[in-house]
Amino acid sequence: MTEDQKKFELSVLEAQILVTIDHVGWCAYLWFPIVYREVMDFGSDAADEQVHAAFASLIRKGALVVTQEKWGEIPEWKLAPGYWKSLRML
């Protein structure tokens, strides 16, 4: 497995998060501190702590990139440009 393939390897939970953000957009209050599954139609039964840990993993993998970050404010995230295309090519 190449380094790029490892970078884009996703867990089911990570993929569910990306699909939800792609459909709903980023709204921090829907994810933190409690994951509002019903509002976003987010189907995972994973504990909120696991969902939050998956966010950190997606950021490390480069799947989520910050769009707005101001000191003292909650950062806004979006899917990295071309991320879905890169996944489909693997």
C-alpha positions as CSV (number, residue, x, y, z in Angstrom):
1,M,0.0,0.0,0.0
2,T,1.4,3.4,-1.0
3,E,1.6,6.4,1.3
4,D,-1.2,8.1,-0.6
5,Q,-3.4,5.1,-0.2
6,K,-2.8,5.0,3.6
7,K,-3.6,8.7,3.8
8,F,-7.0,8.2,2.1
9,E,-8.0,5.1,3.9
10,L,-11.1,5.8,5.9
11,S,-13.1,4.1,8.6
12,V,-16.8,3.7,8.1
13,L,-17.4,6.4,10.8
14,E,-15.0,8.8,9.0
15,A,-16.8,8.2,5.7
16,Q,-20.2,8.9,7.4
17,I,-18.9,12.1,8.8
18,L,-17.6,13.3,5.4
19,V,-20.9,12.4,3.6
20,T,-22.9,14.3,6.3
21,I,-20.7,17.4,6.0
22,D,-20.9,17.2,2.2
23,H,-24.8,17.1,2.4
24,V,-25.5,19.4,5.4
25,G,-22.4,21.6,5.4
26,W,-20.4,22.5,8.5
27,C,-22.4,23.6,11.6
28,A,-20.2,23.3,14.7
29,Y,-23.2,23.3,17.1
30,L,-24.6,20.2,15.4
31,W,-21.4,18.3,16.2
32,F,-20.0,19.7,19.4
33,P,-20.4,19.1,22.3
34,I,-23.3,16.7,21.4
35,V,-23.8,15.1,18.0
36,Y,-27.3,15.9,16.8
37,R,-27.9,12.8,14.7
38,E,-31.6,13.4,14.0
39,V,-31.1,16.9,12.7
40,M,-28.3,15.9,10.3
41,D,-29.7,12.4,9.4
42,F,-26.3,11.1,10.7
43,G,-26.8,7.3,10.9
44,S,-23.9,6.3,13.1
45,D,-24.5,4.9,16.5
46,A,-20.9,5.6,17.6
47,A,-20.5,7.4,20.9
48,D,-20.0,11.2,20.6
49,E,-16.4,10.8,21.8
50,Q,-15.7,8.4,18.9
51,V,-17.2,10.9,16.5
52,H,-15.1,13.7,17.9
53,A,-11.9,11.5,17.7
54,A,-12.8,10.7,14.0
55,F,-12.8,14.5,13.3
56,A,-9.3,14.8,14.5
57,S,-8.3,11.8,12.3
58,L,-9.9,13.4,9.3
59,I,-8.0,16.7,9.9
60,R,-4.7,14.8,10.2
61,K,-5.5,12.9,6.9
62,G,-6.2,16.2,5.1
63,A,-9.8,15.3,4.4
64,L,-11.1,18.3,6.3
65,V,-9.5,21.8,5.9
66,V,-10.2,24.9,7.9
67,T,-12.0,27.6,5.9
68,Q,-12.2,30.3,8.6
69,E,-10.1,30.5,11.8
70,K,-10.1,33.6,13.9
71,W,-8.6,33.8,17.3
72,G,-11.3,33.0,19.9
73,E,-13.8,31.7,17.4
74,I,-14.8,28.2,16.5
75,P,-13.1,27.2,13.3
76,E,-15.2,26.3,10.2
77,W,-14.3,23.2,8.2
78,K,-15.0,21.9,4.8
79,L,-14.0,18.9,2.7
80,A,-10.6,19.3,1.1
81,P,-10.9,20.2,-2.6
82,G,-10.7,17.1,-4.7
83,Y,-10.9,14.7,-1.8
84,W,-13.8,12.6,-3.1
85,K,-12.2,12.4,-6.5
86,S,-8.9,11.1,-4.9
87,L,-10.8,8.5,-3.0
88,R,-12.6,7.2,-6.1
89,M,-9.4,6.8,-8.0
90,L,-7.9,4.4,-5.4
